[in-house]
Amino acid sequence: MHFDTKAIRQQMSRTPFREHATPIFPTSSFVYDNAEQMRAVFANEEQGYIYSRFVNPNANEFEVKMASLEDMDACFSTASGMSAVFASFMPFLNAGDHILSSRAIFGSTYRLMTNWFPRWNIEHTFVDGQNPEIWERGLKKNTKLFYLETPSNPGLELIDLEKASAFCRAHNILFIVDNCFATPYLQKPAQYGADLSIHSATKFIDGQGRVLGGAVCGSEDLVQQVKGFCRATGPSISPFNAWLLSKSLETLGVRMDRHCSNAFELCQILKGHSKINWVKYPFDTDHPQYDLATKQMSQGGGIVCFELKGGVEKGVDFLNNLKLLSLTANLGDSRSIASHPSSTTHAKLTEEQRLEAGITNGMIRISVGLEHKEDICNDILQSLDKL
Ligand SMILES: Cc1ncc(COP(=O)(O)O)c(C=O)c1O
């Protein structure tokens, strides 16, 4: 079956009411006809739901779809992208272990590694994900996994999934990809041998800025370990959020097509503009990793970055001049969003740390929405004109 058909037609079995759309199951627990059935379900001898902290029909439908769209065996869904990130680490690490990570990663993931993991004696080394030749230098005897984001948030750096997979196989470490920016519609890490592909479903998967959610996809064995960790710690997705995200997957393909075509158009219009130093978009021929982008992604995604001449001050002015675009922390919404990472999401990092993550002072990130492309471009152009 094709991607869109799978995203639309995979559905939990109908209830006796014969509904067309999936109902929502806001229940904490499930009942049994008798003690023997309850025992058998708890013993895994009979299929059945138990308790929504770890299993619920809506979560299950979302997970079945996500796994099949990622071309992976299994998925476990969580309350947010960050709980998916955390749950993709913790079952596989012990005190004294080491993580090799790309340096261009989402701010909270960065803080997890730098502020929290050291408390449990879990160390990390950041490497330039764009430069496979130096990855080996970051390895230690106790390295357990390689973690990366491609394209990265917000700098749109790409990492060669095929090379990363070969590297992880050669060194017998887990290979974890945050696939949030691409979504399974544009990029399938499993195709290149990733062990886990994780998501902030809050972004393009919801696509309308309504709910938080996360997903960890992988082999049955690895996902069972993630599920075991989450069953014990409880970062559960709510039935409503899972229902909404499963519904949202039905339109992921058509939405991503439009996000991508609008973003490409915006990039072309901004190229060479007198107020900016550079524009970055993975499917633009001037992106330094254009060949890699077109190899491992089917389209360039919904995010465009550019650098304003004039640093932080102009970045702030640019945001203030916008009339249509939203100033908000999210991305992957039907509404276009502008953000200035160095005065907001990444303000707590030092300038050096920001530069390491590919963020310069004048850099603006646009999450290109589904409005008409002319309206999006015109708002950005009028704001640039006023600088
Ligand atoms: C690449 C990436 N990973 C993870 C997250 C965390 O997701 P959430 O906000 O759903 O916890 C985000 C959020 O922006 C993200 O952009």
The ligand as an ORCA input file, in Angstrom:
! r2SCAN-3c Opt
* xyz 0 1
  C      13.933     18.216     16.589
  C      13.113     18.225     17.836
  N      13.153     17.164     18.663
  C      12.433     17.143     19.808
  C      11.626     18.206     20.171
  C      10.857     18.150     21.458
  O       9.497     17.944     21.214
  P       8.318     18.404     22.187
  O       8.291     19.875     22.199
  O       7.113     17.759     21.580
  O       8.621     17.835     23.543
  C      11.536     19.308     19.322
  C      10.696     20.468     19.688
  O      10.786     21.521     19.080
  C      12.302     19.321     18.124
  O      12.256     20.359     17.278
*
